[in-house]
């Protein structure tokens, strides 16, 4: 592989999907990121999905340690941590008083390493398992615990980052449209849809427009593409030129590009739950791997870098996007 990043049009990305995917899965470019590669003046954020298992916590602990050491190695403090849903699997007896708040959130991602807000969203397991307890507790936790970094003001919400001279507008959505046990009500779906359309129609005030939710529209994972979410959101993403859609749900790490589509689709579901191998290989590319890990976002006015890192801090895949929507595979 060339030592110099090569810019790729979306047409070339599609034509080279399998070549890039095969290289990534074989471990080419599997290296540590050096501190010199990270722009210190950029905004730095970390991201995990599917991170709160109820039984075997070792993978979650490994990813948390990896993020902490990675931040130290890069000599940057992550300004925020995005939690992409399935925050707590299994039983959640006691709700707001459940000890897992401390052990699996407050202590797992300590303030000394992750001092900024932790923007959370709801996954299917946050609905499926004791929704009357767990879901309500997650929405109420911040108000009941002043000073916590946990941030979930509503099932869907808008934020800008940083607060001063913001670089990106983030629309956090509740993607629970079709769950086996519980999901958004029809009234909630209509209210969120009206809200999303209104937010996307506002004049853009930041360089980057980002949407996040738990479930993917497109995926190589076991759940497959979501016809429901594609019908609900894909046209809107195209019309309003959404730059990125970040999600979890499938327990793996992915990056997908589609010819003529302004949105880069990124899946970060390796935060702690058991990983799942792809059912049909990497169909949507250029990258996919079933592995525990996290995602590093490096954002400037003109450049947005996404890095997938495994629990041992090794670089799995990285790409950058500029304001013209040109995507460059960095590794």
Secondary structure by P-SEA (a helix, b strand, c coil): cccbbbbbcaaaaaaaaaaaaaaaaaccccccccccccccccbbbbbcccccccccaaaaaaaaaaaaaaaaaacccccbbbbccccccccccccccccccccccccccccccccccbbbbbcccccccccccaaaaaaccccccccccccccccccccccccccccbbbbbbccccccccccccaaaaaaaaaaaaaaaaccccccbbbbbccccccccccccccaaaaaccaaaaaaacccbbbbcccccccccccccccbbbbbbcccccccccccccccccccccccccbbbbbbcccbbbbbbbcccccccbbbbbcccccccccc
